[in-house]
């Protein structure tokens, strides 16, 4: 969500540079990619301030921007902790910009959802599908499949975050590619789908677009279940979450302690709190699946689609997902954008 400078370029540059610097100076610790409109990070950061006394500024990076920033700052880190989609967490560990730390309840995280040394670990997961504003469909039916989104009646209505940068965008690409018959060694089915969708005037933002779905600017967004449930039950919008008929993926989001961070002890406390009963409950109450299943209340679980719908949502090999990301990015940039 970058500001548009409409008047003085010089004034705009001052605002763009000085505001983040000021917030960083006032902060007790820095979390990269903790946007208030995503996964109730606003609530989580408020809880951290109340429980630990640490002020962390909101941060609207996406996963790709977070990794890029960590790499750029490798010799002089700014952030203390980082949050991103699992493939970016794996890459951060491979590129040596994060360090091993096993937070509270680390042993409760299932194998495959954490680095054995603790360089990244899952805090919650979401299911990729269609976040649909029914009032903005102009009389068209709610789409039920990936193939539906290619129809003329949805021209200009479908949005997806830039899959070369935002992790949710890449997760959508993984989901549609697999649904169309591809795999991590063969991106062509997914690329063909994106090329066909490109002819239907999709909307491709780089940042979290929750508000744009609520306003109807993006009637259909490839997004996670938790955002759709938040819109339906918290913001009381006329929305629906759809798990496409051809299937989709379950995607973990992970955190890491930044290597040589300015405030490593505070970073550890923050990660411990996020994995605590109180921290995990924030995700459950925001309609995510916390990695510690005991934090999911019956009341929260009752707001999800039936388990029979979720049978179409399955995990993937997340290590291969990370390894294949650059190959997908190259294919997308060459053939779609």
Buried (B, 14 or more C-beta within 10 A) or exposed (E): EEEEEEEEEEEBEEEEEEEBEEBBEEBBBBBBBBBBBBBBBBBBBBBBEEBBEBBBBBBBBBBBBBBBBBEEBBEEBBBBBBBBBBBBBBBBBEEEBBBBBBBBBBEEBEEEBBBEEBBBBBBBBBBBBBBBBBEBBEEBEBBBBBBBBBBEEBEEBBBBBBBBBBBBBBBBBBBBBBBBEBBBEEBEBBBBBBEEBEEBEBBBBBBBBBEBBBEBBBBBBBBBBBBBBBBBEEEEBEBBBBBBBBBBBBBBBBBBBBBEBBBBEBBBBBBBBBBBEBBBBBBBBBBBBBBBEEBBEEEBEEEBBEEEBBEBBEEBEBEBBBBBBEEBBEBBEEBBE
